[in-house]
Amino acid sequence: MASFNRVIVDKKFLRRNLVEEEDISKSLSRFIDNSINARREVTTSKNPCKITINITKDSIEISDNSGGIQSKITDKDIFRIGFENGDNISGLGIKKSFFKLGNKIEIFSNKKRCSRKFSLDLNSNSDELESQTENLAYNSKIVEGTTIIISDLEKSLKKELDNGYSMEKILISLGRLYCKFIEKGELIIFVNDKEVTAKGIKAKKLNSCRILGGYEVTLYKGSKEDHSGIDIFINDFMEYERVKNKEVKWNLLNEPKHTYSDCIVEISYHGDRDKFFQEKELLFSEVIKFIKDNKMYFLSSTIIIQYDMPIGKVEDLKEYYDESTAKAIGIKGFDKLYEEYVQSKMKDN
């Protein structure tokens, strides 16, 4: 008779393949998303979702007022890594963030008749991931909600924090990610006792339109310091943050004598997420068309001049003019030609 045995997946392998290069704010955002979703049905501007985050060099603590974890949810559900959800794989969110931030996670759920603690320690002696659950006494003196403590922080994160990682940077990033909720008064976030404020796009608004009936599209012209690309909010959650890859068809913005390095687009959509994913290819095509319809705002003020010259001649000029690069010689030559042009125009007048 055949026997069945568990196939062990190495914990370090899981971490290496789940963790992404991302900012601390992105890792925190997955926990914040869970808190918002847990109380969406009762959240209003008079009864907002409240989240408190405390970051030290030893731990990260995230607390909310989202009612705690439902009794039907087990540690198996919480710590399961991946499950099929239609055409997508779900159940990766908080695990990706946990693996990025630390090695031990404790989740305390304060809920009437069902208060519990869930924990997972990557440094346990077991070859496999092993979670633990224990019942707790309900604390009526504090709000019903969940507190997550991540400790034994990752070395790379501890190094960032030790080197004075800016809490202001986290405040700004979260303020942008959750600006829609904050503006509506439906979300309050504190990070190390400082309140996160909504951060909109600080750039010149050029035009706006509605695409495919339900997508509000706003076009901005930023400055050299701004990152160009597309921000997309779906049901107030930021789905894409300043993306400008082939998926959003940004490579099609190749108009001669135009540059889109300061082009920013914000898209806001309220509706079914699956519908967005079904029609996003058409949406991005229409967005690129909208940008091109407003290309007059993105005329280039400079042009790149490229040409080949014999290296010996260039080296002679570098030595003669005491310049260190071929670019400097090219600039000097252009400036000289332009000066002669200006002088000839003055003589003609």
N, C-alpha and C positions, 0 to 999 in steps of 0.2 A: 504493500500500500504506500502510495506517495505521501510524503510529509511536507508540510508547508512551514516555512520559516520567514521571519521578518528580514527585509533587506535594509541594512543600516546605511543611512546617508550621513556622511561626515558633517559635523556642525560647521567646521571651518569652510567646507565646500559650499554649504548653503549660504553662509555669510558672504563669501566671495562673489557668488553669483546673484545675490539679491541686492547687495549694496550698490548704490549709484553715487557718482560724484555730484554732490549737491550741497547747498548752503544749509546751515543749521535751521533756518526758517522753514525751508521746504520739508525737512524731517519733522519739525514740530507741527506743520500744517496738517499732516495726516491724522494726528490726535485731535486737533481742533475740528477738522471735518467730522470726525465721529461724534464729537460732543454736539455740534450743530445739528447733525442728522438725528441724533437720539431724541431731540425735543422739538423738531420742526413743527409738529402738530399743535403745540401749545405756545410757541414763541410768538411774542408780539413786541411792539416798541415799549409797552408798559410792563412786559414780562420777558425781558431779554435773556438770551443765553449768556452766562457769565463764566469766563475762563481765567484762571490765575496760573501763571507760569513763574516758577522760581528756578533760576539757573545759578549753580555754584560750581566750583572747580571739582566737586566730588559727586554731584548728582543733579538731576533735572526732575522737577516735580510739576505735574500738570493736574489741576483740579477744576471741576465744573459743577454746575447745578442741574445736570441733565437727567436726574431721577435715578441714577444707578443702573446696574445691568439687570435686565429682565431674568426672572427665575429660570426660564426655559433655556437660556444660553449657558453653556458649560465651558470649561477650560479648553475642551477639544475644539469647540467652535471658535473661541478667541484666538488660539494659537495655531490653528490649522493653517498650513501654508499652501494657498492656492486651491481653488475649485472652479469647475467650469460654470460659466454664467452666460449662456447663449453662445455668442461668437467670441467672448472674452474670457480671460482668466481673472477671477476676483480673489479676495482674501490675502492679498500681499501687502496692503498698505502699512499697517502699524508694525508688521514684522520687518519690513524694509527699514522703517525709521528706527526701530529698536536696535537692529543689527548695526545701523550706522552710528548710533549714539552711545550705546553701552553694552554691558554683558549681563546685567541682571535687571529684570523688570518685575515690579510688584504692582498689582492692580487692586485697589480697595474700593469695593462697591458698597456704599451706605444706602440701604433700601429697606423699607419696612418689610418685615417678615422674610427677608431674603438678603441679608448682608453677608458678603463673602470677600475672600481674598484669593487672588489668582497670582501665581508667580512662576517665573522661568529663569533659570540660571545657566548661562552658556558655559560657565566654568565648573559645572558639576562633574563628578567622576564618570558619569554615564557617557557612552559613545554617542547615544542618541539624545535628542531634545526630550526632556521630561518636565512636564508642567505639574504644578501642585495646586490644590484647592482646599480651602478650609472655611468653615462657617464662622461668622463674627457676630457679635452683639450689635444690634442697631443703635446708633447714637442719635437720639432725638434732639440733641443740642446743636447739631450741625445740619446743613442742608442735605437733602437726598441728592446724591451725585456720585461721581467717580473721581478717585485720586490715583494718578499713575506716578510711580517713582522709578526712575531709571538711574541705576548706580553702577559703580565700577566702570566709569566712562571710558570710551575708546581712547587710546593714546593720542591719536591725531586730534581728537576733539579737545582733550585736556591740554594739549600743546597750544591750540588756538585760544582757549580760555586763559591759559597762563600768560600768553603773549598779549593780553588785553583786548581780546575780541570785542568789538564794539556792540554794546547792547542797543545803541542807537540804530545800528544797521539792522538789527532784528526788528525793532519797532517800526522802522520804515518799510521793511519788506513785508511784515505781517499787515501793516496798514494798507499796502497796495493789494495784497492777496485777498483781504477781506473787506475792502472798501465799500462794497455794495451793502453788506450786512450792517456794517458800522454806520453808514450814512442813514440807513433806515431805522437805526436805534435798536436793531434786533440782536446785536452782539456787542459785548464788552470784554475786552482782553486787557489784562495787566501782565506785564513782564517785569519782574523784580520791582514791583510797586509803581511802575510807570505805565500809564494808560496808553494803549495803542490808538492812534487817531487815523482816520481814513486818508489815504493818499491817492489823489486823482492824478491825471496826466498833466504835468505843468509844461504845456507846450501850446503853440498857437493853433486854435481850432480852425480848420479850413472849410470843411463841408461835412454833411451827414446825409444818410439815406437809409431806406429800408429795403432789404434784399430778401427775396423768396418769401415775402409776406411777414416773416417773424423775426428777422435779424436786424437789430439796430446797429448801423455801422457809422462810426465817426472817424474822420481823417484829421490828423494833426501834423504839423511841421515842427520838429524839435530843434535842438541845438546840437553842436558837435559832441556835447557831453552825454546826450541821450542815446540809448540803444534803440535802433530801429527795429521794426517787426510788428507782429500782430498779437494783441491780447484778446482772449476770448473768455467771456463769462457765460456759463450755462447755469441758469437758475441761481445766479449770484455767486456761484463758485467759479474761481479762475481755473479754466481747463487748459488753456495755452497761455504761457507767459513770454511775451516778446519773441515769438517764433518767426523765423525768416528762412526756412529751409524749403526743399522741393515739395514737401507735403502741402504747404500753403501756397505753392507756386510762386514764391518770391523770386525765383530765378528768371521768371518771365518779365521782370521789371528791368528791361535792358534798352530803354529808349535812348537813341543817340543824343548827346548834349544834355542829358538829364542824369541826375543822381538821386537815389532814394535812401541815402545813408542817414537822412534825418526824417524819414517817413515813419509815422506811427499810426497804427490802426487799432481802434477798440471796437470789439463786437460784443453785443449783449443779446442773449437769447433766453427766453423763458418758455419751456416746453419739454417735450420728451427727449431725453438724451439719445436714445436709440435713433430717433428721427434725425438728430444732428449728425450722427455718424453715418447714416445712410446718404445724406445729401451734402456732406461737407466738401466733396470734390467739386460739385457744382457751385457751392457757396464760395469757395476760394477762387474759382475762375471769375465769378461775378465781382468779388472784392478787388482782384487785380485789375479788372476792367474799370471799376470805379476809380481806382488810383490813377490809371492812365488817362481817364477822362479829366482828371485834375492835374495833369502833368505840368501845366504852366507854373505851378508853385514849386516845382522841383528842377527848374533849369539849373544847369551847372554854372558855377561862377569860376571854375578852374578847369583845366584840361591837362591830361598827362601827355607829355611829349616823349616818345621813345624812338630811338634810332641807333644804328650800329656804326661805330667808327673804328678805324685801326687802333689797336691798343697802344702801339708805340707813340702815335701822335698824342693820344690822351695822356700818357705818362709824361711826355715832354711838357705839355701844358700844365699838368699838376705840379711839376717841379718848378717851372718858370713862375707860376702864379702863387706858389706856396699853398696849394689846396690839397686836401687829403682824399677827395672822392671825385669820381667822374661826374656825379650829379652836380657838384659844386662848379665844375668847369662848364657844364651845360647851362647852368643858371647864369654864370658870368657872361657866357657868350650870348645868351638871349637878352640879358639886360643891356649889353653893349649895342646889339642890333636895334633894340627898342629905343634906346637913347638917341641913336642916329636917326631913327624914324621921327621921333618927336622934334628933334632939331630941324629936320628937313621940312616938317609941317609948319614950324614957326617961320622959317624963311619964306615959304610959299604965301603965308598970310601977311 
